[in-house]
Amino acid sequence: MIGGDDQVVSSYDIATHELVDLWHVGHPITCIACLPLEGGNFISAVGTETGQVLLRQGWDPAPSRQFTCSKPSKSAAHGATTSILDIKFSKNG
């Protein structure tokens, strides 16, 4: 099970309720999703207040992928970021 507060994602063992891992994201967290994979592995996705989407596979110490989402370019909003409010995994088949 994973959860987040401020800039830290926490992983917990559901059976023992022990803290397993902490991941410092570096930006205020607005949403989290987790996708279990075969063999006990998983992928975590985190959306942030600053428009970052970070993907982390398993217990890797750093994100596997990182993306920045921006508002459409307009004269005043050029380069402005937008908060990620929801994030979900989908499966095809």
C-alpha positions in Angstrom: 0.0 0.0 0.0 1.3 3.5 -0.8 0.3 6.9 0.4 1.7 10.4 0.3 1.9 13.6 2.3 3.5 16.9 1.2 6.5 15.7 -0.8 7.0 12.2 0.4 5.5 8.9 -0.9 5.4 6.1 1.8 5.1 2.4 1.1 3.6 0.1 3.8 3.4 -3.7 4.3 -0.3 -4.4 4.6 0.2 -7.6 6.6 2.6 -6.1 9.3 1.7 -2.4 9.0 5.4 -1.7 8.8 6.9 1.2 6.8 8.8 -0.3 3.9 10.0 2.6 1.8 10.1 6.4 1.6 10.4 8.3 -1.7 11.1 12.0 -1.7 9.3 13.4 -4.7 10.5 17.1 -4.4 7.2 18.7 -5.2 3.9 18.8 -3.3 1.9 15.6 -4.1 -1.6 16.0 -5.4 -2.4 12.4 -6.5 -1.0 8.8 -6.4 -1.7 5.6 -8.3 -0.1 2.1 -8.0 -0.2 -0.7 -10.5 0.7 -4.2 -9.3 2.7 -6.3 -11.8 3.4 -10.0 -12.0 6.1 -11.4 -9.6 5.3 -8.9 -6.8 6.7 -5.9 -8.7 4.7 -2.6 -9.1 4.7 0.8 -10.7 3.9 4.0 -8.8 2.7 7.1 -10.5 2.7 10.5 -8.6 1.1 13.8 -9.8 2.3 17.0 -8.3 1.1 20.6 -7.7 3.8 21.8 -10.1 2.6 19.7 -13.1 5.1 16.9 -12.7 4.1 13.2 -13.3 6.7 10.8 -11.9 6.7 7.1 -12.6 8.8 4.7 -10.4 9.1 0.9 -10.9 9.5 -1.2 -7.8 12.0 0.0 -5.3 14.2 1.9 -7.7 15.7 4.9 -5.8 14.9 7.3 -8.6 11.9 7.8 -10.8 12.0 5.7 -14.0 10.3 8.5 -16.0 9.4 12.1 -15.3 7.1 14.4 -17.3 6.1 18.0 -17.0 2.6 19.2 -18.0 2.1 22.8 -19.0 -0.8 25.0 -19.8 -1.4 25.8 -23.4 0.8 28.7 -24.6 -0.9 32.1 -24.4 0.9 35.4 -23.9 0.5 35.6 -20.1 0.5 31.8 -19.4 3.5 30.8 -21.5 5.5 28.2 -19.5 3.0 28.1 -16.6 2.4 24.7 -15.1 -0.8 23.1 -14.0 -1.5 20.9 -11.0 -2.1 17.2 -11.7 -5.4 16.4 -9.9 -6.0 12.8 -10.8 -3.8 9.9 -12.1 -4.9 6.4 -13.1 -3.5 3.3 -14.8 -5.6 1.5 -17.4 -5.1 -2.0 -18.8 -5.9 -3.1 -22.3 -6.6 -6.9 -22.1 
